[in-house]
Structure formats: C-alpha cells, structure tokens
Amino acid sequence: MAQTHILGYPRIGANRELKKAQEAYWRGETSQQQLLQEGEEIRRSNWQAQSDAGLDWVTVGDFAWYDQVLNHSLMFGVVGDRFSEGAAENKLDQYFRLARGRAPSGQPVAASAMTKWFDTNYHYLVPEFTDQQAFSLDSEWLLDEVREAQVQGQKVKPVVMGPLTYLWLGRGVDSALALLPSLLPCYTQLFSQLADLGVEWVQLDEPILGLDLPEEWRSAFIGAYKGIGADSGSLNLLLATYFSPLRENLQLAFSLPVDGVHIDCIRASEELNTARDLLGDKQVLSAGVVNGRNIWRADLDKWQRVLKPMAEKLGDRLWISASCSLLHSPVDLDTETSLPVEQKQKLAYARQKLDELVQLQSLLDQEVSTTVTELKSGDKSGSVAQQLRDTWREQGYLERVPVQAERWQLPLLPTTTIGSFPQTDLLRKVRRQYRNSEISEKDYLEHLRAEIAEAIRRQEILGLDVLVHGEAERNDMVEYFGEQLDGFVHTGNGWVQSYGSRCVKPPIIFGDISRPQAITVEWSSYAQSLTKKPVKGMLTGPVTILNWSFPREDIHRSESCLQIARALREEVLDLESAGIGIIQIDEPALREGVPLRESEHADYFSWAVGCFRYTCSEVKAETQIHTHMCYSNFNAIMDAIVSLDADVITIESARSDLRLLSAFADRSDGYPNEIGPGIYDIHSPNVPERGELVDRLKKIAEVVPVERLWVNPDCGLKTRSWAEVGSSLLNMVEAARTVRTELA
C-alpha cells in the first residue's frame, strides 16, 4: 500500500499563535519560557494534525523560531563573530540577533542578510561563510523535537537541509563548494545521533537539483552522497527536490546512494514516468501530487488514474505527498468562517491537504475503470506576449529626463521613502472596528484622512523632498488592491509566513480581473492638497499582485497578469489626470516569479516586463515613473530590470551591505536610469547612526553617478514604530544634506 507523508507543515499556528508569542517576547511582555511553551504546543498540534489525518509518517524538524535555514546555520556553527556575545547564556536570543539584529538580551548588531527562498515569497537568512569556516554540530534542538514527537507516539521522519543546498545558499567565500569536505562530518555525526533515537527515515532537502547547476556542483553530489550514504547506517535517506523539473539532474538524483527520491509532480509532472523507470530495485519514489503552493483542491481522480499502475507495481515503495513543504499554504480552512460555501468547497489549506493525501491513498486501493491520464508540461504564454509587443512610452528615458527635471526642480540626492508608514495599534483598531461595523464609514474615513495628514506633516518636518501619503488605508500592498478589483476572493485567516513573524494573506484569483472604480486617486489627491512638495502615487505592480496572490490554475498566469495590468493602467491615467505626476509602481516580486530554469526565463520576462510597461504606456513624458524591488538576486535579471525603463528604481541594499548594488554597477554601460539604493535596513529595529549613513552614501556615490542617485530606506516602513521611523529618517535626510553639501 502506498505511504503518505509531507515535506513540512506551516509553523505559524492556525491563528498565528507563533507570531503573537514572538512579538510579545521581543517587546518584553512575556518570558522566554512562555515563548518556548507556545512553540512546543504548536509543534504538538502540527504533529497531531498529521497523525489524526492518517499519514504514515509525521515530519519533524520543520519548525523554526524565525527561519529553517537559520536553524541549520546554528546547527552547523555558522555564526559570525558579531553574534557571539551572550550566546552561551542565551542561545535563543543569539538566534534572534542573527535574524533581526536585536533580542531582549545582548547588544544590537547588524542582522544577517535576507533574500527570497527560490521562487517563493518566503525569505530566508543567508548563511555567512568565511575562508576559515569551521563547522561543528549542535543538533540538540532537532534531537529534542524528535524526542518530543516520539513521546507523543508519532512515527517520525526528521527533515534536514542537504549539504549541497545549504552551501549553495550561503555567501562570503569565492567557492562555497570548497567547504563541503569539512561540512560532511556534521551530517555523519547527525545521522548517528538520529539512528540512536530509533529514527528510520531522514528527509534531505536538495532543491538546487532543480537549477542549472555548474558541472562541479553536479559532480559534488556524487562524492558527497557516496560518503554520507555509506555513513547513514540503519537510516534510510529520502532525497527531496521541489519547485522545478530536474531534467539533466533527474538521472543524477536516482543514481545517488539514497533510499528514495521525492519529485515535484506539480511543477514537473512530465518527469514522473521517467522517474519510475530510473527507480532502483529497493528505492522509494515519493510523488508530490498535491500542490503545496496553491489553495485549490487537488484532482484526486486524475492522480488515481496516473498513480494506480505505479501503486500496483511498487506497493509501499510508492509514497505520495504534497509537491513541496506546506509552509507556503495557509494552515486550516476550518478557521474560515465567512467564505461562501460555493467558494470554500473548492479550496484546501494545509490541514485539508493532509486529508487529500489520505483520500488518494485510499483511492489507489480501488479499481480504476478509465484510461491513464497523460501528463504534460505547462503551456507557454505566447499570446499574451504578442499582445504586449511595442507597448511603451513614446519618449525614451533620455528624452524624459530634462522634462521631468524642469517640472520637479529636485535637489541633488533627492530624499524619499518607499511608500508605507507605521501601521499603529490605533490604526489597526480602527480598521478592525470598521470591519466589525462598530464605527461608521464616515468615522473610518475621517480617521484615515487624519493619519494621512499626520504622515505629510511629519515628512515636511523631517525635510524629505518627495513625499508619500503613508498608505494608512491599506492592510497589505497586495491584499488591498485585490479587495478593490473584481475577480478576487479574500479570506479571513489565509495567513502564510513571509519571514520571521511577518505573515501575509494572499488574495485568491477566482475569475477575470477588472477595476470597477478608482482605487488610490482620492487618497493621493488629498495628500497632495496638504503640501506643495510632490506626493508619489503608490501602486502595487501587476506582476507582484499576481505572484503574491493564489493564482487560477485553469489559465496561464500571464493572462491574469495582463488583466491586472489593464486595470492598473486605468488607475495610472486617473492619477495623472488628478495632478499626481510621480507614480511608483512596485514590483518586488518580479524576481521571485522567474522560473528556476534559465531556458524558461525569456518566456516569463516577455509577459512580465510587458505587463509592467503596459501599466504606464500612455503617461506623459513629464510624469515620473518609479518602481521598487527588494531582497532579490538582481544579477540574474538585470536585462529585464533595464527593460522596465522606470525613470527611478529603488532597491534593497543596506541589509546586504550594498552587495546587491554591484549588479547595477557591474554593467559595462552602468544602470542607465535613476536609482535609489536603500541606505538603511528597515527590517531591524535598530536606528542607523548619521555618520554610518554618510559613509554608506559616499560608498554608493562611487558606483552610481550622483546626478542619478536617490536616497531612501531599503523598503516600506509599516512594520516599524514612529519613534524608530522619525529618528531613522531624520538621520537619513541629514546624511543626504551632508553629502550634498560636500559634493557641491
């Protein structure tokens, strides 16, 4: 009989219990013991959910206080010197200093760099390696969780990140692969510890097998797994891949000395039959047939027809699972109390996906009367790309520059922010009261106008050059727009972890998308009426709205993206007509939507870049178009970023210590338009010193011509307090003035 398991489960809790406990601890409102107890209860609940559903294996080791990659950095001793203070006395606070630069104990430090986890909206903490990197095993957290689950009576399958993927994700050395020989003994030691606890299977995640790997990395898999496979003793190793077809790495994966291989049958269904043929005589094939990254119910009848012949041949050597970790799904559909029944019955959150796996397991024991379904790769998006061809502004950037300079008369090194300002407890309370019909719409709108007026007042006092209205009316940069557009459905509790305690609630694209009325014009116009300085109109771009929503599966994503772009173009033109002459169209998710295989990049960018261009294709030359991107590997997509041809791009730069800026500086012709590399990290509560910002700005000015350089934070400020924001922006503005004076 086929076996059932998952690669991982959401760790935030069905009602975001982990987020609430983390933030209470960081504020000093609860003790560390209370936080630890909340984590233990979440883990117990997660394991019990898998057990109650009837899964054959319960996954352990997928819990993290902030990030699973950070878990492994601490487990392998990859901790920078700046984080060593107080580690022996308080390991958990050391963990939080690594993650966010600050903890209830210890001194503030610069947090670890953060970037996107493959092509998802999840952010991981980047391992920091050194040439003299020494690895040492500290696995007590994982062993404790195994013991916890065993005491609960669970049949456990620990999950550990594979050695090649862990090294691939790090930075700080010229060749992380050179560190492999010194890392592998940690795995051998860990396997011995797990075997001593009676563990039968260990899941080793190696998602980089879905990438275009250099040959030396492909070869390294053979040697590495020959070593740790031989040293695994009584343990069985399940090699887990996901997010992409394996292609040339498919045969490599099954040739390794592992006891089973998991493949993502949602992203690479066409490889399932080949995987079956490559399977060793005793190997397990784990088929990820339930979509771990979307919320639609699985077509269990289809998968019954596909898998039935394999189930009959392989028996318990066929494992069925979700395509990837359920980390990327909301937790439990049963917590949704307001969705209409006709919509709810089409959905499956993480808890319901467990049931789907068990249902499919049961179906595989039944007769199938229909023919086997043929599996094909996804359709391309040629029709949308064709529609978007030659949709761009009449004037090129060099023609637009003098027109915009004449209109705005901005100083050298103009200062601005990315868009959002703090979402205070009072603002959240008022929004909640309005949604619960406890206050009138008139009272709610008056409060929003007061928030906007206060944001404008503060910016003028600080001396910023280009202002924003602060986005008080928005709960989230994507969910808000989804609420204003037809074609979306919104949940009450569909939260997904983005990083640490930060959760997002993606809207669901249920149908065709259109704009019934203007969305932002009233708020931007009101803000502009309060000041003589320019106020940016703030929009989320079509690609980001698509990538940060749960998309339809009956049409290609590009079709939904074009529908969003059409709606946003109407909004852009209405903003321009209302006198808003600087419009920011944020695309932080452009990079994460890029397929992991380079051969598929051109198809993606043909419609993704085209949809962005379409949104502002009819504005006047004097209207300045901004965009914003953050936490991305820009090197791989620079041609696409240049093709956007935004007048100004702002990027995350400070948290990565300006490394991301190199992508813009390394081009032979430089980045041709204006750019605002963030000069301080907004995800840390630490307030940057003025001198530090002056030095950073001077460093940036060495690679970006000052006449094309803007000054801004890394990202939006909604998660920070006004006290932090005021001090940080004041230091930023003064730093810009200092450098401006020196340059003059």
PyMOL commands that set and color helices and strands:
alter all, ss='L'
color gray80, all
select helices_A, chain A and resi 17-26+32-53+68-75+81-83+91-100+140-151+163-169+176-196+207-210+215-230+247-255+269-278+300-317+326-328+333-335+341-344+350-363+382-388+397-408+425-435+441-462+479-484+521-529+542-547+557-577+598-615+634-644+661-665+690-701+706-708+722-743
alter helices_A, ss='H'
color red, helices_A
select strands_A, chain A and resi 3-4+58-60+114-116+123-125+156-161+201-205+236-240+260-264+284-290+318-322+486-489+496-499+502-504+508-514+536-540+582-586+624-629+648-651+674-677
alter strands_A, ss='S'
color yellow, strands_A
deselect
rebuild
show_as cartoon
